[in-house]
Amino acid sequence: MHINAMNWLQVEERVKQDDRCILPIGSVEQHARLSLGTDMILAEKVALDAAEPLGVPVFPVLPYGLASSFADFPGTVSLSLRTYISVIEDLLDSVYHSGFRRILIVNGHGGNAPAGTVVSEWLNRNRDASVKMHDWWRAPKTMGKVLEIDERASHASWMENFPWTRLPGVEQPETPQERVDFGAMARVDAGRKRTILGASEGNYHGLYERPDADMLAIWDVAVKETRAELESDWH
C-alpha cells in the first residue's frame, strides 16, 4: 500500500499491529534510450508489487541518488555524498519516529551502495530497529534469472528494459553492445566516461531489448524475492 493512500491516523494504528514499512531509493540518470527515471521507477514498483498482498506501507521513492559518473549526460541529477548521508539519516529518523521498527530499503541503483554504511551507523544509535538494504536487481534469485536468460546484461541494457521504463516512440538499437572497459571508466571524470560509452549511448553490455515474456519472468522472481525480505529474518 502506498503511504499516499493512508492518513496519519491510519499509520498510527497500523504500526501498533505491524511495524514494517518499505523505503524505495533510486536515481535519475542516463539509461541509454530508456527513461532517466529507470532506477526510481523500478525500485518503487517492485516495492509496491511486493507489499501489496501484505498491506505493508510503501513510502514514495527517493528519486535522487549518487550518480556523479553520469554528470555529463543531460538530465542526470546527483547528490553529493555528504548530502546523501544526511538525507538517508533523516528519512530513517522520520519513519522511526512514526513507529516503524522494521524498515526495508529497496534500492534500485548500484551507486547508492554507501547507504549501507549509513544504515549500519544508524542502527548503532537505534538498537530496537532492524533495517534491510535490498538491491532488488542483483538479489540472488533475480540475478540468477537474468543470467539464465542472457548473460550479457548490465546497466541500461535489456535487463532494465521493462514496459514501464520504455519511452513511447523510442526505438532500441538491434545490435548488442560489447562490454565497456570498466577499468578505464573507473579512472576518469564524467566527461571522459561519456566519451568511452560513445556509440552505446550508456548501455554497458548486451542487447538493448528482449521480449516482454523474458522481462515479466524476471519481474515475477524479483517481486517474490522482495516480498520474502518483508516476511522473514528480521532479527
Beta strands, then each sheet from edge to edge (+ up, - down):
strand 1: 20-25
strand 2: 102-107
strand 3: 130-135
sheet 1: 1+ 2+ 3+
end
